Amino acid sequence: MSKDQNSSDGRPNRRLVLRLAGGGLTLAVLGAGATGCREDDTADDGGSGTPGGGTPSEGAAAEAGQAPKPLWTKSTSAQTYGDNDELVAAAGVVIAAGNPLAALDAATGEERWSLEGGAVPGAPLLLGNGTLYLASGKYDGTVGGYDPASGKETWRSHLGREYRQPRPIAVDEKQVYVIAEILEDDGSSRTNVIAALNSSTGKVAWKEQRDVGTKQNGVHAAVQGRYLAYTDFKKNLTVRDTATGKQVWTHKTTKTNYGFFAVHQDLVIIPQGQKLQAFNLSDGAEKWSVQTGKFNAFKEPTVLEDVLYVADSGRTLWAIEPQTGRKIWQSKALADAGAHVPRQFVTAGGTLYGATDLDKQGGVHAFDAKTGDLRWTFNDKSGDYHAWLVATDGKHVFALHGKKLHALPA
């Protein structure tokens, strides 16, 4: 296993291992001794503050470094592999990838609806146009769209029986983009196809076969205007024309090739080890780059409200102007607190929330979005080996850890 597939202390990156396993690859990496969560539903799991401690009153705003107490905590059917798109909040519900796929009321945690076999392990929960798009668990080449508030099917597309398990990877106002394996006569698959499906009619707009050796799993994508950008485990950053599917350009990436990236206006921004690079979506020309310390590497970036947030393995949090690469601020609060590095971000009410991988000093960090100061860290103290995931509806911040889903006041 290469160095970039390990955590900062040299251990295997469990998020990557689990994600690969969910895509059908066998890796004998995980050892015994991982502790699962308790299965009881409770509303009094205390958060631990960093720095500080104690147990604040239920639902109270965080003070003096203390994390707020969850408004509710529920055990779920979650089967996650550590990717940001496995927890979503919309239409008054919060949904974690799992079987059955269940939507919980954002305010109370009560189940609104469930869908048996609704989520394919390792496939994203894709929200767009008021619809939740899901990979089908059936081997019939179909993709379904559902009303997130009710769980009712509202859209369906049939790519074809010669394609196995189409997985939605991105959505815009007109199209849903999917990747699917191409079946051979003997039922095996050596190639895959990327396709665009009309989000109104479900008809196939275009489909293009990808190169031999590329895989269906391990793809992260984003669509911006006329461009669809995606990365894969073969160290490719590829941009296609959304109208035709034709490849516009492709670059080989370096170390960080399996995680999420960001798009903003006319740029795609991707971490590559020590460098964070921005390329023009139109032609692949480099627009700007930012470099971190010699022995550090950038994690996954997120653009929120026209600010790019990214952490590096040296426990520095960066806020960057996404069009220019200009540094807005740099915070060493994580290093000062001995806290783990976040790799997924959301904002709500002037606070930046960051979710981390496994670590005793990890969990969900709350930062001042204007300065990067660390306000508090929420950790359920379960010892679960899964990565933390975070989502928000603007009123609540949802923190998923293993099978435990916590709702915090935003």
C-alpha positions in Angstrom: 0.0 0.0 0.0 1.4 3.4 -1.0 2.2 6.1 1.5 -0.7 8.3 0.4 -3.1 5.5 1.2 -2.1 5.6 4.9 -3.2 7.8 7.7 -0.9 10.5 9.1 0.5 8.1 11.7 1.2 5.3 9.1 -1.8 3.1 9.7 -3.9 2.0 6.6 -6.5 4.5 5.6 -9.6 2.6 6.7 -11.9 4.9 4.7 -10.1 3.9 1.5 -10.0 0.2 2.4 -13.7 0.2 3.1 -14.6 2.1 0.0 -12.6 -0.3 -2.2 -14.2 -3.3 -0.4 -17.6 -1.8 -1.1 -16.7 -1.6 -4.8 -16.1 -5.4 -4.9 -12.3 -5.5 -4.3 -10.9 -7.8 -1.7 -8.4 -6.4 0.7 -7.2 -8.3 3.7 -6.2 -5.2 5.6 -8.6 -4.6 8.4 -7.6 -6.4 11.6 -9.7 -7.6 14.5 -10.6 -5.5 17.5 -12.7 -2.7 15.8 -15.4 -1.7 18.3 -18.9 -1.2 17.1 -21.5 1.3 18.4 -24.1 0.5 20.9 -27.4 -0.3 19.3 -29.7 1.6 21.8 -31.4 4.8 20.7 -30.6 7.6 23.0 -30.8 11.4 23.2 -28.1 11.8 25.8 -24.8 10.9 24.1 -22.5 13.6 25.4 -20.1 15.5 23.2 -16.5 16.0 24.2 -15.0 19.4 23.9 -11.5 20.2 22.6 -10.3 22.1 24.5 -12.5 22.0 27.6 -14.9 19.3 28.7 -18.0 18.8 30.7 -21.6 18.2 29.5 -23.6 21.2 28.3 -27.3 21.4 28.6 -29.3 19.6 25.9 -29.4 21.6 22.6 -27.5 24.5 24.2 -25.1 26.6 22.2 -21.5 25.6 22.7 -19.7 27.7 25.2 -16.1 27.7 26.5 -14.9 25.0 24.1 -17.8 22.6 24.9 -19.6 20.7 22.1 -23.4 21.0 22.3 -25.4 18.0 23.4 -27.2 16.2 20.6 -30.8 17.1 20.0 -31.3 13.4 19.3 -29.3 10.3 18.6 -30.5 7.3 16.6 -29.1 3.9 15.7 -29.4 3.5 11.9 -28.9 0.8 9.2 -25.9 2.8 7.8 -23.4 0.9 5.7 -20.9 3.6 4.8 -17.4 3.6 3.4 -16.4 7.1 4.4 -17.3 9.1 1.3 -19.0 12.5 1.7 -22.0 11.5 -0.5 -23.2 8.8 1.9 -25.1 11.2 4.2 -27.5 13.8 2.8 -30.1 16.2 4.3 -33.0 17.6 2.3 -36.8 18.2 2.4 -36.9 17.9 6.2 -35.2 14.6 6.4 -31.7 13.2 6.8 -30.6 10.0 5.0 -27.6 7.7 5.5 -26.6 5.1 3.0 -27.7 1.7 4.3 -30.1 -1.2 3.9 -32.9 -0.5 4.3 -32.4 3.0 3.2 -34.1 5.1 5.8 -35.1 8.8 6.0 -35.2 10.3 9.5 -37.1 13.4 10.4 -34.6 16.2 10.8 -36.2 17.6 13.9 -37.1 14.5 15.8 -35.1 11.6 14.4 -38.3 9.6 13.8 -38.3 7.4 10.7 -40.3 9.0 7.8 -39.8 6.2 5.3 -37.6 3.3 4.4 -36.7 1.5 1.2 -35.5 -2.1 1.2 -32.4 -2.5 -1.0 -32.5 1.2 -1.8 -28.8 1.9 -1.5 -26.1 0.0 -3.3 -23.0 -0.3 -0.9 -20.3 2.2 -2.0 -22.6 4.1 -4.4 -23.5 7.8 -3.7 -26.7 9.3 -2.5 -27.1 11.9 -5.3 -29.3 14.9 -4.7 -30.4 17.3 -7.5 -33.6 18.9 -8.9 -35.4 18.0 -5.7 -34.7 14.3 -6.4 -32.7 11.6 -4.7 -31.0 9.5 -7.4 -29.9 5.9 -6.5 -28.0 3.1 -8.1 -30.3 0.1 -8.6 -29.6 -3.0 -6.6 -31.1 -5.0 -9.5 -29.0 -6.1 -12.4 -31.4 -4.7 -15.1 -29.6 -1.5 -16.1 -32.0 0.8 -14.4 -31.5 4.0 -12.3 -34.2 5.4 -10.0 -35.1 8.8 -8.7 -37.1 9.4 -5.5 -38.8 12.1 -3.6 -36.6 12.6 -0.5 -39.5 13.7 1.6 -41.7 10.7 1.0 -39.4 8.0 -0.5 -41.8 7.6 -3.5 -40.3 6.9 -6.9 -40.6 9.9 -9.2 -38.2 9.0 -12.1 -36.7 6.0 -13.7 -34.3 5.4 -16.6 -33.3 2.2 -18.3 -29.7 2.3 -19.7 -30.0 -1.3 -21.0 -29.7 -4.9 -19.8 -26.2 -5.1 -21.2 -25.0 -2.7 -18.5 -24.6 -3.8 -14.9 -25.6 -1.5 -12.0 -25.4 2.0 -13.4 -24.2 4.3 -10.6 -25.2 8.0 -10.6 -22.1 10.2 -10.2 -23.4 13.7 -10.9 -26.5 15.7 -11.8 -27.4 19.0 -13.3 -30.6 20.7 -14.3 -31.0 18.6 -17.5 -29.1 15.3 -17.0 -28.1 12.6 -14.6 -24.6 11.2 -15.3 -23.9 7.5 -14.6 -21.1 4.9 -14.9 -21.9 1.3 -15.6 -20.1 -2.0 -16.3 -20.5 -3.4 -19.8 -21.5 -7.1 -19.6 -19.8 -9.7 -21.8 -21.6 -12.8 -23.1 -20.2 -14.8 -20.2 -21.5 -12.4 -17.6 -18.1 -10.9 -16.9 -17.1 -7.3 -17.4 -13.8 -5.8 -18.6 -14.9 -2.3 -19.6 -17.4 0.3 -18.5 -19.4 3.2 -20.0 -20.2 6.7 -18.9 -23.6 8.0 -19.9 -26.0 11.0 -19.6 -29.7 10.4 -18.9 -32.3 13.0 -19.4 -33.6 14.0 -16.0 -37.1 14.6 -17.3 -37.7 11.7 -19.7 -35.1 9.2 -18.5 -33.9 8.8 -22.2 -30.2 8.2 -22.8 -28.7 11.4 -24.2 -25.3 9.9 -24.9 -22.9 7.2 -23.8 -19.2 6.8 -24.2 -17.1 3.7 -23.5 -14.2 4.4 -21.1 -10.7 3.1 -21.6 -9.9 -0.5 -20.9 -8.5 -0.9 -17.3 -10.7 1.9 -15.8 -13.2 0.8 -13.2 -16.8 1.6 -12.4 -16.1 2.1 -8.7 -13.7 4.8 -7.2 -15.1 7.6 -9.4 -15.8 11.0 -7.9 -17.5 13.6 -10.2 -18.8 17.1 -10.4 -20.7 19.0 -13.1 -20.3 22.7 -13.9 -22.0 24.2 -16.9 -21.0 22.4 -20.0 -18.3 20.3 -18.3 -18.4 17.1 -16.4 -15.2 16.5 -14.4 -14.3 13.3 -12.6 -11.3 11.4 -11.0 -10.7 7.7 -10.7 -8.3 5.2 -9.1 -6.3 5.1 -12.3 -4.9 8.6 -11.4 -7.0 10.4 -14.1 -8.6 13.8 -14.0 -11.0 13.8 -17.0 -13.3 16.5 -18.3 -16.1 15.7 -20.8 -18.6 17.9 -22.7 -22.0 17.5 -21.1 -23.8 17.9 -24.4 -22.0 15.2 -26.3 -20.0 13.1 -23.8 -16.8 13.7 -25.8 -13.6 14.0 -23.8 -12.4 17.6 -23.6 -9.1 16.8 -21.9 -7.5 14.5 -19.3 -4.6 14.9 -16.9 -2.7 12.3 -14.9 -2.9 13.1 -11.2 -0.2 12.3 -8.6 -0.7 11.2 -5.1 -4.3 12.2 -4.1 -6.3 10.6 -6.9 -9.1 8.8 -5.1 -10.8 11.5 -3.1 -13.1 14.4 -3.7 -12.2 17.6 -5.5 -13.9 21.0 -6.0 -15.3 23.0 -8.9 -15.9 26.7 -8.9 -17.1 28.8 -11.8 -14.6 27.9 -14.6 -12.1 25.9 -12.5 -11.6 22.4 -11.2 -9.5 22.3 -8.0 -7.7 19.1 -7.0 -5.2 18.2 -4.2 -2.1 16.5 -5.4 0.2 15.8 -2.4 2.0 19.0 -1.4 0.1 21.0 -4.1 -3.4 22.2 -4.5 -3.9 23.0 -8.2 -6.7 24.7 -10.1 -7.2 24.0 -13.8 -9.4 25.7 -16.4 -12.3 23.4 -17.1 -12.3 24.5 -20.8 -8.7 23.4 -21.7 -6.9 22.0 -18.6 -4.5 24.8 -18.3 -3.2 25.5 -14.8 -4.7 28.7 -13.4 -3.0 28.6 -9.9 -1.4 26.4 -7.4 -0.8 26.5 -3.6 1.9 24.5 -1.8 2.0 23.2 1.7 5.0 22.1 3.8 7.6 19.6 2.5 6.3 16.6 4.5 2.6 17.5 4.3 -0.2 16.8 1.9 -3.5 18.5 1.2 -6.7 16.7 2.0 -10.0 17.1 0.1 -11.2 20.6 -0.6 -14.7 22.1 -0.4 -16.0 25.4 -1.8 -18.7 26.9 0.4 -20.2 30.3 -0.2 -17.3 31.3 -2.5 -14.6 30.2 -0.1 -12.4 27.1 -0.5 -11.7 25.3 2.7 -9.0 22.6 2.9 -6.8 21.1 5.6 -3.4 19.5 5.2 -1.8 16.6 7.0 0.3 19.1 9.1 -3.0 20.1 10.9 -3.2 23.5 9.1 -6.6 24.7 8.0 -6.7 26.9 5.0 -9.4 29.3 3.6 -8.6 30.3 0.0 -10.2 32.5 -2.6 -11.1 29.8 -5.2 -10.6 31.9 -8.4 -7.2 33.2 -7.5 -5.6 30.9 -5.0 -5.1 33.8 -2.6 -4.9 32.8 1.0 -7.8 34.4 3.1 -6.6 32.9 6.4 -4.6 30.0 7.8 -5.3 28.4 11.1 -3.0 26.3 13.4 -5.9 25.7 15.9 -6.0 22.0 15.1 -2.3 21.6 15.8 -2.5 23.6 19.0 -5.3 21.4 20.2 -3.7 18.1 19.0 -6.9 17.5 17.0 -7.3 15.3 13.9 -7.6 16.7 10.4 -11.1 17.2 8.8 -11.6 16.2 5.2 -15.3 17.1 4.7 -16.9 20.5 5.4 -20.3 22.1 5.7 -21.3 25.6 6.9 -24.3 26.8 8.9 -24.9 29.9 10.8 -21.4 31.4 10.4 -19.8 28.2 11.6 -17.6 25.8 9.6 -18.0 22.2 10.5 -15.4 19.6 9.5 -15.6 15.8 9.8 -12.6 13.6 10.4 -11.5 10.0 9.9 -10.8 7.7 12.8 -9.0 9.3 15.7 -9.5 9.8 19.4 -9.1 13.6 18.8 -11.4 13.4 15.8 -15.1 13.7 15.3 -16.9 16.9 14.1 -14.9 20.1 14.6 -16.7 23.5 14.7 -14.6 26.4 13.5 -15.2 30.2 13.2 -15.7 30.5 9.5 -14.0 33.9 9.4 -10.9 33.1 11.3 -10.5 29.3 11.5 -10.5 29.3 15.3 -11.5 26.0 16.8 -14.7 26.4 18.9 -15.4 22.8 19.9 -15.2 19.1 18.9 -18.0 16.7 19.1 -17.1 13.0 19.6 -19.5 10.2 20.7 -16.7 8.3 22.4 -18.0 5.1 20.8 -14.6 3.9 19.5 -16.2 3.0 16.2 -13.6 2.6 13.4 -15.7 4.3 10.7 -15.0 7.8 9.4 -17.2 10.6 10.5 -19.6 12.1 8.0 -21.4 15.5 8.3 -24.4 17.1 6.6 -26.6 20.1 7.3 -30.1 21.4 6.5 -29.2 24.9 7.8 -31.0 24.3 11.1 -29.2 21.1 12.2 -25.8 19.6 11.8 -26.0 15.8 11.3 -23.0 13.7 12.4 -22.8 10.1 11.4 -20.3 7.7 13.0 -20.7 4.1 12.2 -24.4 3.3 12.8 -25.0 6.3 15.2 -26.5 9.4 13.7 -26.5 12.6 15.9 -28.4 15.8 15.3 -26.6 18.9 16.7 -28.1 22.4 16.8 -26.6 24.5 14.0 
